[in-house]
Amino acid sequence: MIPYGKQEITQQDIDAVVDVLKSDFLTQGPQVPLFEASIKEAVNADYALAVNSATSALHIACLALGVGAGDVVWTTPITFVASANCALYCGADIDFVDINSDTYNLCADKLEQKLIHAKANNLQLPKVVIPVHLCGQPCEMDRIHKLGKEYGFSILEDASHAIGGKYKNKPIGNCDYSDITIFSFHPVKIVTTAEGGVATTNNPALAQKMDLLRSHGITRDTALMTEQSHGGWYYEQIDLGYNYRMTEMQAALGVSQMSRLHDFVATRNALAANYDQLLKNLPLITPKQGDDSYSGRHLYVVRLKLNEISLSHKEVFEQLREKGLGVNLHYIPVHTQPYYKELGFVAGQFKESEKYYTDAISIPLFHTMTQEQQDKVVSVLTDVLV
């Protein structure tokens, strides 16, 4: 079985983790700051805060941006549920903006239309908009940023798929067009820390807030304390935080992996370009890339031209699995999930997202993929579709 995604763990990675296991610190030691420094350098951001998952990063980012009861957050339906759940964790409401038919990202045109409609009808405007860089392809961030200035919402980039990518020749995560950007380091992502996430920002107040929230709201910083220190043991809880810390083992793995980030992304882009050529005569729509972007290429999603295929979407998916391809579907539209239906969302609300769900398939793409594996993927696709 050729998986849709796969991590690469080298001896260098193993040695880095073993060195930590032999050290004095398994948590709250030197490796997390080193990992954060590697992220800051890679994306050119002022602050990077490592946590135990991208979901945790989304949660504390929303809290730092002031999301709470009575607020509403907008995101895309085509994402993992965490991009929407983070608003609900804060007691806020969630709503969605349909996707662009070419990029499958949150559509800037539809965002603008929804904002105009909300303002004209005295409806609630979003406190935060969460664009998601699906598959590593950046959203149209310059337009979303301008709309944020005009309508007064903050922007939280969900770049879980996009470390190592660029938008307008600048690294994703530099926060030129957003308040906070988050990354994921799950094993199928471009870089892995097993589980883990990072939030980047250029705003010192947001960085300080997220730093508190990731570790119980506790500080030893005398400038933040309400009393003079009682002694060397003293700390204060000044906010209601969480235990979202990243371990030293995870961070050491991340430091090691980050040294190969640009090679990972370059290889993924070369493999994707090869797919573009090898698949062009099949009844598929291959991913379109913007002229102003360089995708992290976390996923390679094809759309089936079902009017040219004798099989259904489900039958194609199942036959590909039966023939050894670990295909997947990213993602089921969030608003169609049972939990979200109970919140009042119904089928037909976000038609482009629902159309995407009827014919999208993620085919294998990972940076250790061999030519033989890629040839097998193309061969199996040809057998099933032609």
N, C-alpha and C positions, 0 to 999 in steps of 0.2 A: 504494500500500500504506500503510495506516495502522498504524504500529508499536504494539506493546503499551506501549512506554515510549520517552521521547525527552527529551534534554536541551534546555535553552534557553541559548544563548550570545548575550549582548547586546554592543553596542559597549563598554559599561562593562567587561565581562569581558575583551574583547580588549585594551582599553587597559591594563588592570591587568597582563596577561601581558606585553605589549610593553614596558611600563615596566620590568619585571624584566629582560627580555632586554637592555635598554639600560643596566642598572645594573651594579654591581661584583660582585653576588652572584647566582649561579644555584643555589647550594645553601648551606645553613648560614648564611643571612643573616637579615634581620629579618622576612620574610614568614611563616615558619612560626610563630614566637611570636605574631604578629598573628592568624593563623588559629586557633591554639590558644586565644587570648583570646576570639575570637568564639564558639567552641564553649562555653567555660566560662560565658560570659555567657548564652548561649542556653539551656543546660541546668541552670545553677546548680550546677555541680560545682567542687570545689576545684582539680582538676588535669585537664588534657587533653594528651595526647601524640599528635602526628601522625606517621603512618607511611605507607609507600608502598602499602598495601592493607589492607582489613579482615581479610584472611587473616593478614597479618603481625601485626596488632593482636591477633587471637585467639591466635596462637602465643605472643607475649611475655606476654600476659595469663595464659595457662595456666602458663607458666614462673614468672611472678611469684607465682602462687598455689601454687607448689610442686609442680605436677603432674610426675610422673616415673615411671620403671619401677616396677611393682608397684601403681600407682594405677589407679582406674577413673573415667571421666568419663561422665556421662549427658547426653544431649540428645534432641531430637525427630528422628524420621525424615523429617519434611516440612520440609526446609531444603536450602540449598545444601551440598554436601559439605564445605566448609571448616569448618562448625560442628562436624563430627565429626573431620575430619582433624587439627585442631589438637591433639587429645589424642594421636593417634598420633605426631605430630612429636616429642612429649615422651617417647615410649617407654611411654606409658600404654595401658591398654585402654579401649575405648569400648563403651557400651551405650545403649539407647534407651528412651524412655518414649512411649507412644502418644499420639495427639492427642485433643483435645476435638472432638466431632462438630459443634459450633456455630462455634467460633472457628478451628479447625484449628491452634491452638497446642498446645504441650506441656500435657497435661491434669494439673491439680493433684491431682484425685482419683486418677488412675492413678499419679501420682508417689508419693502417700502410700501407696497399696496396695503398690506395688513396694518402698518403704522398709520397710514393716511386714513384708512377706514376707522380705526380705533379713535383717532383724534377727532374726526368729523362727527362721530356718533357718541362722543363723550364716554368712550370705553376705557378701561384701564390700560395704560401703556406698560411695557415690561420694565422691571427694575434691572434685569440682566438679560442679555441675549448670549446664548452659547452656540456659536458656529462650530461644527465638527469637520475636521479635515479628513474626510472619508478616504480610506485606502492610502493616505499620505498626500493626496492632492489638496493643496490649500484652497480655502474658500476665497471669495472675492472680498478680501479684508479691507481694502481701501474704501469701497462703497459702504460696507457695514460700519466701518469706523465713522464715516461722515454722517450716516444715519444716527449713530449713537450720539454724536455731538448735537445733531438737530433735535432729536427726540428725548435726550437726557437719560439714556440707559448705559449701564456699564457693559463691558464685553469680556467674556471668559472664553478663551480659545480652548476647545478640546482637541489637542494635538496628540492624542493617544497613539495615532497611526503615523506620526509625521516627523519624529526626531530625525535630523539630518537633511530634511527638505528645506527648500527656499521659496520665498515669495518676493517678487521684484528684486531678486538678487541678494536678499538678506535672509539670514537663517530664521526659520519658524521657531518661535519662542523668544524672540527679541522684544516682543511686546510693543512694537511701534504702533500697532493698530488695536491693541487690547490692554486691559488692566492687568490680567493674569493669563498665563498659558499653562496648561497641564500636559504632562507626558505620562505614558504607561510603559512599564518594563516587564510585562507579563512574558512568559517564555515564547509565545508566537510572535511577539513584537520584534522590531528591528534590533533593539538592544534589550537584553534581559538582566533582571536582578532576581529572578525566580518569580517573586511578586514585588511590586513596588511602583511608586509614582513620584513625580516631582512637579512642583508648582514654581514657575518663574514669574518675576515681576520687576519693574523698575521703580515701584512705589515703596518707600521705606516703611510707611505706616501699614500698608497691606502685608509686607513681609513680616513685620513685627507681630501683627495680629495672627497670621498663619503659624508663625513660630510658636506662639503661646498655645494656640488651639491644638497643635499636633501632639502636645505633651502636657495634657491635663490642665492647661491654663496656669501652669506653675512657672515662676521666674526666680532667679537668684540675682537679677540685675537690680542693684540698689536704686537706680534711677526710676525704676518702675514700682518699687515697694512703697507701702503706705506707712511703714514703721522703720526705725533704725534696726539694723541686724541685731539679733539676739546672740549671735555667735557664728562660728564657722559652719555649723549645721543648718543655718537658717534659710528658709525659702518661703515664698508666699504664693498662694493660689489667688490670682487676681481676675481670672475669667473661668468660665465653665468649658473646659477643653476635653480632649480625648486621648487615648493612647494609640496614636497613629504613627509611632516612630518606626523608622527603618532600622534593621539590625546591621551590625558591622559586617556580617558575612555577605548579606545582600549588597551592601555598599561596595565591598571589595570586589565582588563579581562585576558590579557596574563600572567601577573604575577600569578594570581590565578590559571589559567589553567596549567601553567608550574609546579606547585607544584604536579601535578598528572601525569606528562608526562610519567614516567616510568611504572606506573600502566596502563595507556592507551595502551602503546605499548606492554606490556606483555599480556594484555587481547586480543589485536588484533592477536598476534602470537598464542595464545591458540585457538582462534576461527578459524584461518587459518589452524592450524594443525588438528582441528576437521573436517573442510571441506575436507582436504586432504584424510582423511579416509572415510568420508561419500560419497564422490563423485567418489571414485576410480573405481567403477564398471560401471559408466556411460560413454557414448561415448564423453568424454571430456579429454582435456589435462589440468591438474592443474598446478599452478605455480611451477617452479623449483627454489630452493634456493641454493646459493653458500655456500660452506663449510666455506669460510672466511668472511661471512657476516651475519648480523642480521638485517632483514628488519624492517622498520617502519610499514609495512603492511597497507599503506594507502588504497590500492585497492586490490581486489582479482579478477584477470582476468583469465577466462577460455577460452580455444580454443575448438570450436566444431569440432568433427571428422565427417565432413559433408558426407563422404563416407559411414558412418554407420547410418546416420539419414535421414529420408524420407522428412524432411522439409528443406527449405532454411534457410540461416543465418537470413534474414529479418523475415521470418515466425516464427522462434524460438523466436527472440527478441520480436515480437509483441504478441505472445501467452504468454510469460512470463509476459509482462506488463499487459495483459488482466486478468491474474490470480493473480495479486496483488504484483508482484515483480518489484520494481523500478530500473530495470537493466539499464545500460548505456554502452557506448563504448568509451574507452579512448585509442587511439584518432584516428580521421581521419588524415591520413598522411598529414603533412603540405604542402608538395610540390604539392598535388593534389587540394589544395584550389584555387578558381578562381583568387584571387589576386596573388598567386605565379605562377600560369600558365601564367599570363600576364608578369611575370618576365622571362619566358622562360623554366620553368620546365614542364616536360611531364610525362604522365603515362608510367610505365615501367623502370624508372630510378633507383628506389630503390625497388627491387622486394620483398625482405623479408618483408619490411614494408607494401607493398601493399597486400601481402599474409596474413599478420597479420590482416589487416583491413577486410578481407573477412570472418573471422570466430571467432573474439575475442568478448567477452562479459564480462563486469564488473558486478559481482553479489553482492548483499548486504553484506557489512562488516563495522561494526562500533562498538566501544568498549562498548556501552550500549546494544548491541544485546543480546536477551535472547535465551535460548535453544529452546524455542517454536518457535521463529522467524527463527532460523537457521534450525530447523526441517522442517518448512514450505517451506523454500527455497529449501531444498533438495527434499522434496515431490513434489513440483511443477516442478522442473527440471526433476525429474523422470517421472512424468506424460507426460511432453511435449516431452522428448527425447526417451523414451522407448516404 
